[in-house]
Amino acid sequence: MDSCSRNHDRDGNPYQAILSYSTANDIDLVVMRTHGRTGIPRDLLGSVTENVIRTSALPVLSVREAK
């Protein structure tokens, strides 16, 4: 199994860069870490992982950050 972790695109929306990269590189599964924020902090900061999960045609596995 191959994996890839890169800073692909620092301009624009991070979730769009992740989706574009995964489509362009024939990725089968997107795995992302989540901080597990809820409520107001998540709403104010947004969530790249949540946006990828909601908009990706690919399967997305979110892994909660260890405490």
PyMOL CGO cylinders between C-alpha atoms (Angstrom):
from pymol import cmd
from pymol.cgo import CYLINDER

trace = [
    CYLINDER, 0.00, 0.00, 0.00, 1.35, 3.39, -1.00, 0.3, 1, 1, 1, 1, 1, 1,
    CYLINDER, 1.35, 3.39, -1.00, 0.79, 6.51, 1.04, 0.3, 1, 1, 1, 1, 1, 1,
    CYLINDER, 0.79, 6.51, 1.04, 1.46, 10.16, 0.38, 0.3, 1, 1, 1, 1, 1, 1,
    CYLINDER, 1.46, 10.16, 0.38, 1.64, 13.15, 2.70, 0.3, 1, 1, 1, 1, 1, 1,
    CYLINDER, 1.64, 13.15, 2.70, 2.59, 16.50, 1.18, 0.3, 1, 1, 1, 1, 1, 1,
    CYLINDER, 2.59, 16.50, 1.18, 1.99, 20.22, 1.27, 0.3, 1, 1, 1, 1, 1, 1,
    CYLINDER, 1.99, 20.22, 1.27, 0.55, 20.18, -2.23, 0.3, 1, 1, 1, 1, 1, 1,
    CYLINDER, 0.55, 20.18, -2.23, -1.05, 23.62, -2.52, 0.3, 1, 1, 1, 1, 1, 1,
    CYLINDER, -1.05, 23.62, -2.52, -0.61, 26.39, 0.01, 0.3, 1, 1, 1, 1, 1, 1,
    CYLINDER, -0.61, 26.39, 0.01, -2.90, 28.81, -1.83, 0.3, 1, 1, 1, 1, 1, 1,
    CYLINDER, -2.90, 28.81, -1.83, -6.68, 28.55, -1.87, 0.3, 1, 1, 1, 1, 1, 1,
    CYLINDER, -6.68, 28.55, -1.87, -8.90, 26.14, 0.04, 0.3, 1, 1, 1, 1, 1, 1,
    CYLINDER, -8.90, 26.14, 0.04, -7.01, 23.23, 1.60, 0.3, 1, 1, 1, 1, 1, 1,
    CYLINDER, -7.01, 23.23, 1.60, -9.92, 20.82, 1.17, 0.3, 1, 1, 1, 1, 1, 1,
    CYLINDER, -9.92, 20.82, 1.17, -10.16, 21.65, -2.56, 0.3, 1, 1, 1, 1, 1, 1,
    CYLINDER, -10.16, 21.65, -2.56, -6.42, 21.03, -2.92, 0.3, 1, 1, 1, 1, 1, 1,
    CYLINDER, -6.42, 21.03, -2.92, -6.81, 17.64, -1.22, 0.3, 1, 1, 1, 1, 1, 1,
    CYLINDER, -6.81, 17.64, -1.22, -9.70, 16.69, -3.49, 0.3, 1, 1, 1, 1, 1, 1,
    CYLINDER, -9.70, 16.69, -3.49, -7.85, 17.85, -6.62, 0.3, 1, 1, 1, 1, 1, 1,
    CYLINDER, -7.85, 17.85, -6.62, -4.69, 15.99, -5.64, 0.3, 1, 1, 1, 1, 1, 1,
    CYLINDER, -4.69, 15.99, -5.64, -6.56, 12.77, -4.86, 0.3, 1, 1, 1, 1, 1, 1,
    CYLINDER, -6.56, 12.77, -4.86, -8.42, 12.89, -8.17, 0.3, 1, 1, 1, 1, 1, 1,
    CYLINDER, -8.42, 12.89, -8.17, -5.32, 13.74, -10.23, 0.3, 1, 1, 1, 1, 1, 1,
    CYLINDER, -5.32, 13.74, -10.23, -3.24, 10.98, -8.62, 0.3, 1, 1, 1, 1, 1, 1,
    CYLINDER, -3.24, 10.98, -8.62, -5.77, 8.13, -8.70, 0.3, 1, 1, 1, 1, 1, 1,
    CYLINDER, -5.77, 8.13, -8.70, -6.02, 7.90, -4.90, 0.3, 1, 1, 1, 1, 1, 1,
    CYLINDER, -6.02, 7.90, -4.90, -8.30, 5.14, -3.56, 0.3, 1, 1, 1, 1, 1, 1,
    CYLINDER, -8.30, 5.14, -3.56, -8.76, 6.32, 0.04, 0.3, 1, 1, 1, 1, 1, 1,
    CYLINDER, -8.76, 6.32, 0.04, -8.20, 9.66, 1.76, 0.3, 1, 1, 1, 1, 1, 1,
    CYLINDER, -8.20, 9.66, 1.76, -7.04, 9.38, 5.40, 0.3, 1, 1, 1, 1, 1, 1,
    CYLINDER, -7.04, 9.38, 5.40, -7.15, 12.53, 7.52, 0.3, 1, 1, 1, 1, 1, 1,
    CYLINDER, -7.15, 12.53, 7.52, -6.48, 13.38, 11.14, 0.3, 1, 1, 1, 1, 1, 1,
    CYLINDER, -6.48, 13.38, 11.14, -9.10, 15.31, 13.08, 0.3, 1, 1, 1, 1, 1, 1,
    CYLINDER, -9.10, 15.31, 13.08, -8.63, 17.31, 16.27, 0.3, 1, 1, 1, 1, 1, 1,
    CYLINDER, -8.63, 17.31, 16.27, -12.09, 16.35, 17.52, 0.3, 1, 1, 1, 1, 1, 1,
    CYLINDER, -12.09, 16.35, 17.52, -13.27, 19.93, 18.06, 0.3, 1, 1, 1, 1, 1, 1,
    CYLINDER, -13.27, 19.93, 18.06, -17.01, 20.45, 18.42, 0.3, 1, 1, 1, 1, 1, 1,
    CYLINDER, -17.01, 20.45, 18.42, -19.45, 23.33, 18.72, 0.3, 1, 1, 1, 1, 1, 1,
    CYLINDER, -19.45, 23.33, 18.72, -18.38, 26.96, 18.41, 0.3, 1, 1, 1, 1, 1, 1,
    CYLINDER, -18.38, 26.96, 18.41, -14.59, 26.34, 18.02, 0.3, 1, 1, 1, 1, 1, 1,
    CYLINDER, -14.59, 26.34, 18.02, -15.21, 24.07, 15.00, 0.3, 1, 1, 1, 1, 1, 1,
    CYLINDER, -15.21, 24.07, 15.00, -17.81, 26.43, 13.53, 0.3, 1, 1, 1, 1, 1, 1,
    CYLINDER, -17.81, 26.43, 13.53, -15.49, 29.44, 13.81, 0.3, 1, 1, 1, 1, 1, 1,
    CYLINDER, -15.49, 29.44, 13.81, -12.39, 27.69, 12.53, 0.3, 1, 1, 1, 1, 1, 1,
    CYLINDER, -12.39, 27.69, 12.53, -14.07, 25.40, 10.02, 0.3, 1, 1, 1, 1, 1, 1,
    CYLINDER, -14.07, 25.40, 10.02, -12.93, 21.88, 9.44, 0.3, 1, 1, 1, 1, 1, 1,
    CYLINDER, -12.93, 21.88, 9.44, -10.87, 20.80, 6.46, 0.3, 1, 1, 1, 1, 1, 1,
    CYLINDER, -10.87, 20.80, 6.46, -11.58, 17.16, 7.30, 0.3, 1, 1, 1, 1, 1, 1,
    CYLINDER, -11.58, 17.16, 7.30, -15.33, 17.79, 7.50, 0.3, 1, 1, 1, 1, 1, 1,
    CYLINDER, -15.33, 17.79, 7.50, -15.33, 19.58, 4.12, 0.3, 1, 1, 1, 1, 1, 1,
    CYLINDER, -15.33, 19.58, 4.12, -13.40, 16.71, 2.51, 0.3, 1, 1, 1, 1, 1, 1,
    CYLINDER, -13.40, 16.71, 2.51, -15.79, 14.14, 4.00, 0.3, 1, 1, 1, 1, 1, 1,
    CYLINDER, -15.79, 14.14, 4.00, -18.85, 16.06, 2.79, 0.3, 1, 1, 1, 1, 1, 1,
    CYLINDER, -18.85, 16.06, 2.79, -17.63, 16.77, -0.74, 0.3, 1, 1, 1, 1, 1, 1,
    CYLINDER, -17.63, 16.77, -0.74, -15.38, 13.86, -1.70, 0.3, 1, 1, 1, 1, 1, 1,
    CYLINDER, -15.38, 13.86, -1.70, -16.55, 11.17, -4.09, 0.3, 1, 1, 1, 1, 1, 1,
    CYLINDER, -16.55, 11.17, -4.09, -13.79, 8.99, -2.60, 0.3, 1, 1, 1, 1, 1, 1,
    CYLINDER, -13.79, 8.99, -2.60, -14.00, 7.18, 0.73, 0.3, 1, 1, 1, 1, 1, 1,
    CYLINDER, -14.00, 7.18, 0.73, -12.53, 9.25, 3.58, 0.3, 1, 1, 1, 1, 1, 1,
    CYLINDER, -12.53, 9.25, 3.58, -11.24, 7.80, 6.85, 0.3, 1, 1, 1, 1, 1, 1,
    CYLINDER, -11.24, 7.80, 6.85, -10.93, 10.30, 9.70, 0.3, 1, 1, 1, 1, 1, 1,
    CYLINDER, -10.93, 10.30, 9.70, -8.67, 9.40, 12.62, 0.3, 1, 1, 1, 1, 1, 1,
    CYLINDER, -8.67, 9.40, 12.62, -8.98, 11.32, 15.87, 0.3, 1, 1, 1, 1, 1, 1,
    CYLINDER, -8.98, 11.32, 15.87, -5.79, 12.87, 17.20, 0.3, 1, 1, 1, 1, 1, 1,
    CYLINDER, -5.79, 12.87, 17.20, -4.39, 11.08, 20.26, 0.3, 1, 1, 1, 1, 1, 1,
    CYLINDER, -4.39, 11.08, 20.26, -4.57, 13.03, 23.51, 0.3, 1, 1, 1, 1, 1, 1,
]
cmd.load_cgo(trace, "trace")
